Structures are given as structure tokens and as C-alpha cells.
Amino acid sequence: MKRRIVWIVLGCALMAVLAGCTEINKPITPESKGFWNEYIVYPLSWLIKHVAGLLGGSFGLSIIVVTVLIRLLILPLMIQQTRNAKAMQALQPEMEALRKKYSSKDAQTQQKLQQEMMLLFQKHGVNPMAGCLPILIQMPILIGFYHAIMRTREIAQHNFLWFDLGEKDPYYILPVIAGVTTFIQQKIMMAGSAQQNPQMAMMLWVMPIMIVIFAINFPAALSLYWVVGNLFSIVQTYFIKGPNVSAHSGGAKK
């Protein structure tokens, strides 16, 4: 049931994104109509321009500040996600014991395994789907950033450091940093869990590679947003998970 709800929400989010993508070539203004334009794209465009005005006209610095503001806004959800991941890590031995107990691959045994897993999660107050909500919230923001940048000429044409915000990074520096920080962020988040879960271990490598590929083909401003967000998450996760991060992130050695 929970998976079905997640897929429904994902479908709705995708429909909203696709609806907004049809106007990518239209400048964003206060007169732009539609939920996507009025409540996501224009507010982001206005906020980036307003903060830039306070920072001497630097849209690059403005994007950094706005990224931090957005991360602070969704911080309670991110804290919940991190604590949930920490709780899931603590349950790994019991989860592994259940997998061994119900190791048969027939449908009846696997159904029993899922039932036992859910009872284990309920007993310890852990929600295995808690990690989906921050992602669902961040995706519209990420796409909204893309629209706000590309549809606001003064932002798209602004130069920051070695790149133009509306163009691809010519030296691929930001995409590489985006991939590296994504790896570090996931490594800290999954500390102690990836070794026991092959799927998580695979995602630890697949996700950063995907981010690099996407970042190479998208405006540098999006890579800047992603890098700043990752750095924020790394610091946040370190302080929430504390000593467990340094104890497990490099793998246990006995």
C-alpha cells in the first residue's frame, strides 16, 4: 500500500513537471499563469533576483544563499530522514537474521519475510519509506530552479567564477564535484548499512555517476545548487549521526 502511494505521488509530481516543461522557452514574469509558474518558478526567480540585489548583483552568490535557505526550510524532513536511516542501520542485524530465517525464494516465504520486516519496523517506530519524502520535495525545487534560471535572462546570462549560470560548465569541474559530494553524502548516510545490503552498495556508486552525467548536460547553476545542497547535507548528517559516521564510513575493521 505504501509503495502504491509513493508511485501515485511520483506520478503526480511527474505530471506537474511535464506541464511546466512545455513553457521552458517563455520568460517567467509576474503575469505567468498556472500553478507551476505562480507557486514554484516565479517565486524562485524573484527570490534569486531579490537576494542578488542584497549581495551586490551576484546571482551566483544568490543561488548559494537561496540553496541554504531552502535546505534550512526542509531541514526537519532531512533530520527525520537521517534519524530514520540511523535507526535502519541499528536494525540491520535483526533484518539479516530474518532474511536468513526466510531464505527460501518462494512467494509464500517471501510474503512472510515482508510481514516480519514490517512488524520489526513497527516495533521500533521505523518507516522504511521515510527517505522518499525529501526526494519528492526536492525534485520540483530542482526543476523549478532550472526554469527560474533559464527563463530569467539576467540570471541565465550572468557569469560566476569560471562559468555562465545558464550554460554548461566548460571544464566539467562542477559536475565532478557534484558527483564526488553525492558519493560522500551517500557514504555518510549509508554508513554501516551498504556492506550488508548489496542494493544500497550498488546505489552508492550508481547515483554519483548519474549525477555527473546529468550535471554535464545541464546549466552550471544546477550543479552549483546540487553541490551546495550536498555540502549542507554532509555537515547536517555528520552532526546528527555523530561518531557513528567516522566509525562506520570507512568500513569496520576487526
The 8 nearest C-alpha neighbors of each residue, nearest first, counted from 0:
[[1, 3, 2, 4, 5, 6, 7, 128],
 [2, 0, 4, 3, 5, 128, 6, 127],
 [1, 3, 5, 4, 0, 6, 128, 7],
 [2, 4, 0, 6, 1, 5, 7, 8],
 [5, 3, 7, 1, 2, 6, 8, 0],
 [4, 6, 2, 8, 3, 7, 9, 1],
 [5, 7, 9, 3, 8, 4, 10, 2],
 [8, 6, 10, 4, 9, 5, 3, 11],
 [9, 7, 11, 5, 10, 6, 12, 4],
 [10, 8, 6, 12, 7, 11, 13, 5],
 [9, 11, 7, 13, 8, 12, 6, 14],
 [12, 10, 14, 8, 13, 9, 15, 7],
 [11, 13, 9, 15, 10, 14, 8, 16],
 [12, 14, 10, 16, 11, 15, 9, 17],
 [15, 13, 11, 17, 12, 16, 18, 10],
 [16, 14, 18, 12, 13, 17, 11, 19],
 [15, 17, 13, 19, 18, 14, 20, 12],
 [18, 16, 20, 14, 19, 15, 13, 21],
 [19, 17, 15, 16, 20, 21, 14, 35],
 [18, 20, 16, 17, 21, 22, 35, 15],
 [19, 21, 17, 23, 22, 18, 16, 146],
 [20, 22, 19, 23, 18, 17, 24, 25],
 [23, 21, 25, 20, 24, 19, 18, 26],
 [22, 24, 20, 25, 21, 146, 150, 19],
 [25, 23, 22, 26, 150, 21, 149, 20],
 [24, 26, 22, 23, 150, 27, 21, 31],
 [27, 25, 150, 151, 28, 24, 152, 23],
 [26, 28, 150, 31, 41, 151, 25, 29],
 [29, 27, 30, 31, 26, 41, 151, 36],
 [30, 28, 31, 41, 27, 37, 32, 36],
 [29, 31, 28, 32, 27, 37, 36, 41],
 [32, 30, 28, 29, 36, 27, 37, 33],
 [31, 33, 36, 37, 30, 34, 35, 29],
 [32, 34, 36, 35, 37, 31, 38, 19],
 [33, 35, 37, 36, 38, 32, 39, 15],
 [36, 34, 39, 33, 37, 38, 19, 40],
 [37, 35, 40, 33, 34, 41, 39, 38],
 [36, 38, 34, 41, 35, 33, 39, 32],
 [39, 37, 34, 35, 36, 42, 40, 41],
 [38, 40, 35, 42, 36, 41, 143, 37],
 [39, 41, 36, 143, 147, 43, 42, 44],
 [40, 42, 44, 43, 36, 37, 39, 45],
 [43, 41, 45, 44, 39, 40, 46, 38],
 [44, 42, 46, 40, 41, 45, 47, 147],
 [43, 45, 147, 41, 47, 42, 46, 40],
 [46, 44, 42, 48, 43, 47, 41, 49],
 [45, 47, 49, 43, 48, 44, 42, 50],
 [46, 48, 44, 50, 49, 45, 61, 51],
 [49, 47, 51, 45, 46, 50, 44, 52],
 [48, 50, 46, 52, 51, 47, 45, 53],
 [51, 49, 53, 52, 47, 61, 48, 46],
 [52, 50, 56, 61, 54, 48, 58, 57],
 [53, 51, 56, 49, 50, 54, 55, 48],
 [52, 54, 50, 51, 55, 49, 56, 61],
 [55, 53, 51, 52, 56, 57, 50, 61],
 [54, 56, 52, 53, 57, 51, 58, 50],
 [55, 57, 51, 52, 54, 58, 53, 48],
 [58, 56, 51, 59, 60, 55, 54, 61],
 [57, 59, 61, 51, 60, 62, 56, 154],
 [60, 58, 62, 61, 57, 159, 63, 164],
 [61, 59, 63, 62, 57, 58, 64, 51],
 [60, 62, 58, 51, 64, 59, 63, 50],
 [63, 61, 65, 59, 60, 64, 66, 58],
 [62, 64, 60, 66, 61, 65, 67, 227],
 [65, 63, 61, 67, 66, 62, 68, 60],
 [66, 64, 68, 62, 67, 63, 61, 69],
 [67, 65, 63, 69, 64, 68, 62, 224],
 [66, 68, 70, 64, 65, 69, 71, 63],
 [69, 67, 65, 71, 66, 70, 72, 64],
 [70, 68, 72, 66, 71, 67, 65, 73],
 [69, 71, 67, 73, 72, 68, 74, 66],
 [70, 72, 74, 68, 69, 73, 67, 75],
 [71, 73, 69, 70, 74, 68, 75, 67],
 [72, 74, 70, 76, 71, 75, 69, 77],
 [73, 75, 71, 77, 76, 72, 70, 78],
 [76, 74, 78, 77, 73, 79, 72, 71],
 [77, 75, 79, 74, 78, 73, 80, 133],
 [76, 78, 80, 74, 79, 75, 81, 73],
 [79, 77, 81, 75, 80, 76, 74, 82],
 [78, 80, 76, 82, 77, 81, 83, 75],
 [79, 81, 77, 83, 130, 78, 82, 129],
 [82, 80, 84, 78, 83, 79, 77, 85],
 [83, 81, 85, 79, 84, 80, 78, 86],
 [82, 84, 86, 80, 85, 81, 79, 87],
 [85, 83, 87, 81, 82, 86, 80, 88],
 [84, 86, 82, 88, 83, 87, 81, 89],
 [87, 85, 83, 89, 88, 84, 82, 90],
 [88, 86, 84, 90, 85, 89, 83, 91],
 [87, 89, 85, 91, 86, 90, 192, 84],
 [88, 90, 86, 87, 91, 85, 92, 93],
 [91, 89, 87, 88, 93, 92, 94, 86],
 [90, 92, 94, 88, 93, 89, 95, 87],
 [93, 91, 95, 94, 90, 96, 89, 88],
 [94, 92, 96, 95, 90, 91, 97, 119],
 [95, 93, 91, 97, 96, 92, 90, 98],
 [94, 96, 98, 92, 97, 93, 91, 99],
 [95, 97, 93, 99, 94, 98, 100, 92],
 [96, 98, 100, 94, 95, 99, 101, 93],
 [99, 97, 95, 101, 96, 100, 102, 94],
 [98, 100, 102, 96, 97, 101, 95, 103],
 [99, 101, 97, 98, 102, 96, 112, 103],
 [102, 100, 98, 99, 103, 112, 108, 97],
 [101, 103, 99, 98, 100, 104, 108, 109],
 [102, 104, 101, 105, 108, 109, 100, 106],
 [105, 103, 109, 102, 106, 108, 101, 107],
 [104, 106, 108, 107, 103, 109, 110, 102],
 [105, 107, 109, 108, 110, 104, 111, 103],
 [108, 106, 110, 109, 105, 111, 104, 112],
 [109, 107, 111, 110, 106, 105, 101, 103],
 [108, 110, 112, 106, 111, 107, 104, 105],
 [111, 109, 107, 113, 112, 108, 106, 114],
 [110, 112, 108, 114, 109, 113, 115, 107],
 [111, 113, 109, 115, 110, 114, 101, 116],
 [114, 112, 116, 110, 111, 115, 117, 109],
 [113, 115, 111, 117, 116, 112, 118, 110],
 [114, 116, 118, 112, 117, 113, 119, 111],
 [117, 115, 113, 119, 114, 118, 112, 120],
 [116, 118, 120, 114, 119, 115, 121, 113],
 [119, 117, 121, 115, 116, 120, 122, 114],
 [118, 120, 116, 122, 117, 121, 115, 123],
 [119, 121, 125, 117, 123, 122, 118, 124],
 [122, 120, 124, 118, 123, 119, 117, 125],
 [121, 123, 119, 120, 124, 118, 125, 117],
 [122, 124, 120, 121, 125, 119, 86, 90],
 [125, 123, 121, 122, 120, 126, 119, 86],
 [126, 124, 120, 123, 121, 83, 127, 86],
 [125, 127, 129, 128, 120, 124, 83, 121],
 [128, 126, 129, 125, 130, 120, 87, 83],
 [127, 129, 126, 130, 131, 1, 132, 2],
 [130, 128, 126, 131, 127, 80, 132, 83],
 [129, 131, 80, 128, 132, 133, 127, 134],
 [132, 130, 134, 129, 128, 133, 135, 5],
 [131, 133, 135, 134, 130, 129, 136, 76],
 [134, 132, 136, 135, 131, 137, 76, 130],
 [135, 133, 137, 131, 136, 132, 138, 130],
 [136, 134, 132, 133, 138, 137, 131, 9],
 [135, 137, 133, 134, 138, 132, 139, 140],
 [136, 138, 140, 134, 135, 139, 141, 133],
 [137, 139, 141, 140, 135, 136, 134, 142],
 [140, 138, 142, 141, 137, 143, 136, 16],
 [139, 141, 143, 137, 138, 142, 144, 136],
 [140, 142, 138, 144, 143, 139, 137, 145],
 [143, 141, 145, 139, 144, 140, 138, 146],
 [144, 142, 140, 40, 146, 145, 141, 139],
 [145, 143, 147, 141, 142, 146, 148, 140],
 [144, 146, 142, 148, 143, 147, 149, 141],
 [147, 145, 143, 149, 148, 144, 150, 40],
 [148, 146, 44, 144, 40, 150, 145, 149],
 [149, 147, 155, 145, 151, 146, 154, 150],
 [148, 150, 146, 155, 151, 147, 145, 165],
 [149, 151, 26, 27, 147, 148, 146, 152],
 [152, 150, 148, 154, 149, 153, 147, 26],
 [151, 153, 155, 154, 156, 150, 149, 148],
 [154, 152, 156, 155, 151, 157, 148, 58],
 [153, 155, 157, 152, 156, 151, 148, 58],
 [156, 154, 165, 152, 148, 164, 149, 157],
 [155, 157, 153, 154, 152, 165, 163, 158],
 [156, 158, 154, 155, 163, 164, 153, 159],
 [159, 157, 163, 162, 164, 156, 160, 161],
 [158, 160, 59, 162, 163, 161, 157, 164],
 [159, 161, 162, 158, 59, 163, 164, 60],
 [162, 160, 159, 163, 158, 168, 169, 170],
 [163, 161, 159, 168, 158, 160, 164, 219],
 [162, 164, 158, 166, 165, 157, 159, 156],
 [165, 163, 220, 219, 155, 166, 157, 158],
 [164, 166, 155, 218, 163, 156, 149, 219],
 [167, 165, 218, 163, 164, 219, 168, 162],
 [168, 166, 218, 219, 217, 169, 216, 215],
 [167, 169, 171, 219, 170, 162, 166, 173],
 [170, 168, 171, 167, 162, 172, 166, 161],
 [169, 171, 172, 168, 173, 161, 162, 167],
 [172, 170, 168, 174, 173, 169, 175, 215],
 [171, 173, 175, 170, 174, 176, 168, 169],
 [172, 174, 176, 175, 171, 222, 177, 168],
 [175, 173, 214, 177, 211, 171, 176, 172],
 [174, 176, 178, 177, 172, 173, 211, 179],
 [175, 177, 173, 179, 178, 174, 180, 172],
 [178, 176, 174, 226, 175, 180, 179, 173],
 [179, 177, 207, 181, 175, 211, 176, 180],
 [180, 178, 176, 182, 181, 177, 175, 183],
 [179, 181, 183, 177, 182, 178, 229, 184],
 [182, 180, 178, 184, 179, 183, 207, 177],
 [181, 183, 179, 185, 180, 184, 207, 186],
 [184, 182, 186, 180, 185, 181, 187, 179],
 [183, 185, 181, 233, 187, 186, 182, 180],
 [186, 184, 188, 182, 187, 183, 189, 181],
 [187, 185, 183, 189, 184, 188, 190, 182],
 [186, 188, 190, 184, 185, 189, 248, 244],
 [187, 189, 185, 186, 190, 184, 236, 81],
 [190, 188, 186, 192, 187, 193, 185, 191],
 [191, 189, 248, 187, 247, 192, 188, 186],
 [190, 192, 247, 193, 189, 194, 88, 248],
 [193, 191, 189, 195, 194, 88, 190, 196],
 [194, 192, 200, 196, 199, 195, 189, 191],
 [193, 195, 192, 196, 191, 200, 197, 250],
 [196, 194, 193, 192, 197, 91, 191, 95],
 [195, 197, 193, 199, 198, 194, 192, 200],
 [198, 196, 200, 199, 201, 195, 193, 194],
 [199, 197, 201, 200, 196, 202, 193, 203],
 [200, 198, 202, 193, 201, 196, 197, 203],
 [199, 201, 193, 197, 203, 198, 202, 196],
 [200, 202, 198, 203, 199, 204, 205, 197],
 [203, 201, 205, 199, 204, 200, 206, 198],
 [202, 204, 200, 201, 205, 206, 199, 185],
 [203, 205, 202, 201, 206, 207, 208, 182],
 [206, 204, 202, 208, 207, 203, 201, 209],
 [205, 207, 209, 208, 202, 204, 203, 210],
 [208, 206, 178, 210, 209, 181, 182, 205],
 [207, 209, 211, 205, 210, 206, 212, 178],
 [208, 210, 206, 212, 207, 211, 213, 205],
 [209, 211, 207, 213, 208, 212, 178, 214],
 [210, 212, 174, 214, 178, 208, 209, 213],
 [213, 211, 209, 215, 210, 214, 208, 216],
 [214, 212, 210, 216, 215, 211, 209, 217],
 [215, 213, 174, 211, 217, 216, 212, 222],
 [216, 214, 212, 213, 174, 217, 211, 171],
 [215, 217, 214, 213, 167, 212, 218, 168],
 [216, 218, 214, 167, 215, 213, 219, 221],
 [219, 217, 166, 167, 165, 220, 221, 164],
 [218, 220, 167, 222, 168, 164, 221, 166],
 [219, 221, 164, 223, 218, 222, 224, 165],
 [222, 220, 224, 223, 219, 218, 225, 145],
 [221, 223, 225, 219, 224, 220, 214, 173],
 [222, 224, 220, 226, 221, 225, 227, 219],
 [223, 225, 221, 222, 227, 226, 66, 228],
 [224, 226, 222, 228, 223, 227, 229, 221],
 [227, 225, 177, 229, 223, 228, 224, 222],
 [226, 228, 230, 224, 229, 225, 223, 231],
 [229, 227, 225, 231, 226, 230, 224, 232],
 [230, 228, 232, 226, 231, 227, 180, 225],
 [231, 229, 233, 227, 232, 228, 226, 234],
 [230, 232, 228, 229, 234, 233, 235, 227],
 [233, 231, 235, 229, 230, 234, 236, 228],
 [234, 232, 230, 184, 236, 235, 231, 229],
 [235, 233, 237, 231, 232, 236, 238, 230],
 [234, 236, 232, 238, 233, 237, 231, 239],
 [237, 235, 239, 233, 238, 234, 232, 240],
 [236, 238, 234, 240, 241, 235, 239, 233],
 [237, 239, 241, 235, 236, 240, 234, 242],
 [240, 238, 236, 241, 237, 235, 81, 82],
 [239, 241, 237, 238, 236, 243, 244, 242],
 [240, 242, 238, 237, 243, 239, 244, 236],
 [241, 243, 244, 245, 246, 240, 237, 238],
 [244, 242, 246, 241, 245, 240, 247, 190],
 [245, 243, 242, 246, 248, 247, 187, 241],
 [244, 246, 248, 247, 242, 243, 249, 241],
 [245, 247, 243, 244, 248, 242, 249, 251],
 [248, 246, 250, 191, 190, 244, 249, 245],
 [249, 247, 190, 244, 250, 245, 187, 246],
 [248, 250, 247, 251, 245, 246, 190, 244],
 [251, 249, 247, 248, 252, 191, 246, 194],
 [252, 250, 247, 253, 249, 246, 191, 248],
 [253, 251, 250, 249, 247, 246, 248, 191],
 [252, 251, 250, 247, 246, 249, 191, 194]]
